[in-house]
Amino acid sequence: MLNFTLYKLLLLMSITTGLSACGTTVQAPDTTYYLFDANPVAQLNKEAKTSVMLDIVSLPDYLKTNQLVMKEGDNQLIKANYHSWADGLGEAMQRALLNDLNASMAETEWLDFCRKCTKVKVTIEHFYPDRNGEVLLSGSFRVSKRNEHTATRVFRFHYTDILEKDGYAGAVKKMRALSKKLSHEISNVIVE
């Protein structure tokens, strides 16, 4: 009789435990947001000899979402579930490049709109960290001089860097560093 009561008690406890486990939910982690241009600089009016327009940065479809992306394997891109850009990557990249270019070129004023000036259009093809600990930025930029008789020139770029820290925060920092390399290359082309 004691065994039968003990058996019923154990059965009741296991049913109660099982039912209570069905009722609990696991809360998803909070989303972490990242700023591409985390250190914006107020642009001062310049007494510049030249004005150059940096057009909106063109992105591939997989970068037009707010989710950060990581390359896995040879050709698979994985979108992060809980790691997102704080704002659109194309606009943030344009702001960051404008800040870098204006800071590095005293004789040139870089603008996001200008009717009669040299225009630079950046097209990103690849921009992501990978599982091997590298970050890649590649694409092209097109320079159209204001003189209509000058041909438009296209320049290809391809930068990689090694991640020093695991995680998306370290990847975003390296991604921003690669965009600074791009701004340096653009400024060298404009100076020519």
PyMOL commands that set and color helices and strands:
alter all, ss='L'
color gray80, all
select helices_A, chain A and resi 2-23+61-63+89-104+168-191
alter helices_A, ss='H'
color red, helices_A
select strands_A, chain A and resi 32-34+50-54+67-72+76-85+108-111+118-129+134-144+153-162
alter strands_A, ss='S'
color yellow, strands_A
deselect
rebuild
show_as cartoon
